[in-house]
Amino acid sequence: MVTMDQEFCPDCGGILRYHDRVKRIVRTSFGRSYWIYISRKICTKCGKKHRELPDILLPYKHYEITIIEGFISGKLSSEDLEYEDYPCETTIRSWRSPTSV
């Protein structure tokens, strides 16, 4: 039976059910970071696992979305004091590449 609050697999349309949770680091300004738990759901049809990311994170990224967007748009640079040594130039270049994010 399908209920209103049920979620469906974006790949096959099967029903997702809770599987487990994983720890993920979130990196912020001034070199600070903290850990959060992210729920994973598994599709009852195809068996694929899907993470429920909060709005502050992008898939496969550790930095908050506001930091990534700031560096991509050019509003932030490595000269900004709160980002002085963090993230590194290589990471910033990868965010700006068309295949990233």
FIGU-546693 format. One record per atom (N, C-alpha, C): residue in three letters; x, y, z. Coordinates in steps of 0.2 Angstrom, whole numbers, padded with zeros to 4 digits, always signed. Example, Ala and Ser with C-alpha at 12.3 -4.5 7.8 and 13.67 -1.06 7.14 Angstrom:
BEGIN
ALA+0066-0028+0039;ALA+0062-0022+0039;ALA+0066-0016+0039;SER+0064-0011+0035;SER+0068-0005+0036;SER+0064+0000+0039;
END
This chain:
BEGIN
MET+0004-0006+0000;MET+0000+0000+0000;MET+0004+0006+0000;VAL+0003+0011-0004;VAL+0007+0017-0005;VAL+0004+0023-0001;THR+0008+0026+0003;THR+0005+0032+0007;THR+0008+0038+0005;MET+0005+0044+0007;MET+0007+0050+0004;MET+0014+0052+0006;ASP+0017+0050+0012;ASP+0023+0052+0014;ASP+0029+0047+0011;GLN+0027+0043+0007;GLN+0032+0038+0004;GLN+0036+0041-0001;GLU+0042+0039-0001;GLU+0047+0042-0006;GLU+0048+0036-0012;PHE+0050+0038-0018;PHE+0051+0034-0023;PHE+0058+0034-0026;CYS+0061+0029-0028;CYS+0067+0029-0031;CYS+0068+0033-0038;PRO+0072+0037-0038;PRO+0073+0041-0044;PRO+0075+0037-0050;ASP+0078+0031-0049;ASP+0080+0027-0055;ASP+0075+0023-0058;CYS+0071+0019-0053;CYS+0066+0015-0056;CYS+0059+0016-0054;GLY+0058+0020-0049;GLY+0051+0022-0046;GLY+0049+0017-0041;GLY+0054+0013-0039;GLY+0052+0008-0033;GLY+0051+0012-0026;ILE+0048+0009-0021;ILE+0048+0012-0015;ILE+0054+0012-0011;LEU+0056+0018-0008;LEU+0062+0018-0004;LEU+0060+0017+0003;ARG+0064+0013+0007;ARG+0063+0012+0014;ARG+0070+0014+0018;TYR+0069+0015+0024;TYR+0075+0017+0028;TYR+0080+0011+0028;HIS+0087+0013+0027;HIS+0092+0007+0027;HIS+0096+0008+0033;ASP+0100+0014+0033;ASP+0104+0016+0039;ASP+0106+0023+0039;ARG+0111+0025+0043;ARG+0113+0032+0042;ARG+0121+0032+0042;VAL+0124+0037+0039;VAL+0131+0037+0039;VAL+0133+0044+0041;LYS+0139+0045+0044;LYS+0142+0051+0046;LYS+0145+0054+0040;ARG+0145+0061+0040;ARG+0147+0065+0035;ARG+0150+0072+0038;ILE+0156+0073+0036;ILE+0159+0080+0038;ILE+0156+0086+0034;VAL+0155+0091+0038;VAL+0153+0097+0034;VAL+0158+0102+0036;ARG+0162+0105+0031;ARG+0167+0110+0032;ARG+0164+0117+0031;THR+0165+0122+0035;THR+0163+0129+0035;THR+0168+0134+0035;SER+0167+0140+0036;SER+0172+0145+0035;SER+0176+0145+0041;PHE+0182+0148+0041;PHE+0187+0149+0046;PHE+0190+0142+0048;GLY+0190+0137+0043;GLY+0193+0131+0044;GLY+0189+0126+0049;ARG+0183+0128+0051;ARG+0179+0124+0056;ARG+0175+0119+0052;SER+0174+0113+0056;SER+0170+0108+0053;SER+0166+0104+0058;TYR+0161+0101+0056;TYR+0157+0097+0061;TYR+0154+0091+0057;TRP+0152+0086+0061;TRP+0149+0080+0058;TRP+0142+0080+0059;ILE+0138+0077+0054;ILE+0131+0076+0054;ILE+0130+0069+0052;TYR+0124+0066+0053;TYR+0122+0060+0051;TYR+0117+0061+0045;ILE+0118+0057+0040;ILE+0114+0057+0034;ILE+0110+0050+0033;SER+0104+0050+0033;SER+0100+0044+0032;SER+0101+0041+0025;ARG+0101+0035+0024;ARG+0101+0032+0018;ARG+0095+0027+0017;LYS+0092+0027+0011;LYS+0086+0023+0010;LYS+0088+0018+0004;ILE+0085+0013+0004;ILE+0086+0008-0001;ILE+0080+0007-0005;CYS+0080+0006-0011;CYS+0075+0004-0016;CYS+0073-0003-0015;THR+0066-0004-0014;THR+0064-0011-0013;THR+0063-0015-0020;LYS+0064-0011-0025;LYS+0064-0014-0032;LYS+0071-0015-0035;CYS+0075-0010-0035;CYS+0082-0011-0039;CYS+0087-0012-0034;GLY+0086-0010-0027;GLY+0091-0011-0022;GLY+0096-0006-0022;LYS+0096+0000-0025;LYS+0100+0005-0025;LYS+0099+0009-0019;LYS+0105+0012-0016;LYS+0104+0016-0010;LYS+0105+0023-0012;HIS+0101+0027-0008;HIS+0101+0034-0009;HIS+0101+0038-0003;ARG+0106+0043-0003;ARG+0107+0047+0003;ARG+0102+0053+0003;GLU+0100+0055+0009;GLU+0095+0061+0010;GLU+0100+0067+0012;LEU+0102+0070+0007;LEU+0107+0076+0009;LEU+0103+0082+0012;PRO+0105+0086+0017;PRO+0102+0092+0019;PRO+0103+0097+0013;ASP+0100+0103+0014;ASP+0100+0108+0009;ASP+0107+0111+0009;ILE+0111+0111+0014;ILE+0117+0114+0014;ILE+0123+0110+0011;LEU+0122+0104+0008;LEU+0127+0100+0005;LEU+0125+0098-0002;LEU+0130+0097-0006;LEU+0130+0095-0013;LEU+0132+0088-0013;PRO+0130+0083-0017;PRO+0132+0077-0018;PRO+0140+0077-0019;TYR+0143+0072-0015;TYR+0151+0071-0015;TYR+0155+0077-0013;LYS+0152+0082-0010;LYS+0156+0088-0008;LYS+0155+0088+0000;HIS+0161+0091+0003;HIS+0161+0091+0010;HIS+0160+0098+0013;TYR+0161+0103+0008;TYR+0160+0110+0010;TYR+0153+0112+0009;GLU+0151+0117+0013;GLU+0144+0120+0013;GLU+0143+0123+0006;ILE+0136+0122+0004;ILE+0135+0125-0003;ILE+0136+0132-0004;THR+0135+0136+0001;THR+0136+0143+0001;THR+0144+0145+0000;ILE+0148+0141+0002;ILE+0155+0142+0001;ILE+0157+0140-0006;ILE+0155+0134-0008;ILE+0156+0132-0015;ILE+0153+0137-0020;GLU+0147+0139-0019;GLU+0144+0144-0024;GLU+0148+0151-0024;GLY+0150+0153-0018;GLY+0154+0159-0017;GLY+0160+0159-0021;PHE+0164+0153-0021;PHE+0170+0153-0025;PHE+0169+0152-0032;ILE+0164+0148-0034;ILE+0162+0148-0041;ILE+0160+0154-0044;SER+0156+0158-0041;SER+0154+0165-0043;SER+0159+0170-0043;GLY+0165+0169-0039;GLY+0170+0174-0039;GLY+0169+0179-0033;LYS+0163+0178-0029;LYS+0162+0182-0023;LYS+0167+0181-0018;LEU+0170+0175-0017;LEU+0175+0173-0012;LEU+0181+0171-0016;SER+0187+0172-0013;SER+0193+0170-0015;SER+0197+0168-0010;SER+0203+0165-0011;SER+0207+0162-0006;SER+0211+0168-0002;GLU+0210+0174-0004;GLU+0213+0180+0000;GLU+0208+0182+0005;ASP+0202+0180+0005;ASP+0197+0181+0010;ASP+0199+0178+0017;LEU+0200+0182+0022;LEU+0202+0180+0028;LEU+0199+0173+0031;GLU+0193+0173+0031;GLU+0190+0167+0033;GLU+0191+0161+0029;TYR+0194+0162+0023;TYR+0195+0156+0019;TYR+0203+0156+0017;GLU+0207+0159+0021;GLU+0214+0160+0020;GLU+0218+0154+0018;ASP+0217+0149+0021;ASP+0221+0143+0019;ASP+0216+0137+0018;TYR+0210+0138+0016;TYR+0205+0133+0016;TYR+0199+0135+0012;PRO+0197+0133+0007;PRO+0199+0127+0004;PRO+0205+0128-0001;CYS+0209+0123-0003;CYS+0215+0124-0007;CYS+0213+0126-0014;GLU+0218+0129-0018;GLU+0217+0132-0024;GLU+0215+0126-0029;THR+0217+0120-0028;THR+0215+0114-0032;THR+0208+0113-0032;THR+0206+0113-0026;THR+0198+0111-0024;THR+0194+0117-0028;ILE+0196+0123-0027;ILE+0192+0128-0030;ILE+0192+0128-0038;ARG+0198+0126-0041;ARG+0198+0125-0048;ARG+0193+0120-0050;SER+0193+0114-0046;SER+0189+0109-0048;SER+0182+0111-0048;TRP+0180+0115-0043;TRP+0173+0117-0042;TRP+0171+0121-0048;ARG+0176+0125-0051;ARG+0174+0130-0057;ARG+0174+0126-0063;SER+0177+0120-0063;SER+0177+0116-0070;SER+0170+0114-0072;PRO+0168+0114-0078;PRO+0161+0113-0080;PRO+0159+0106-0078;THR+0163+0101-0077;THR+0161+0095-0076;THR+0160+0094-0068;SER+0162+0098-0064;SER+0161+0098-0057;SER+0154+0101-0055;VAL+0152+0099-0049;VAL+0146+0102-0046;VAL+0140+0101-0050;
END
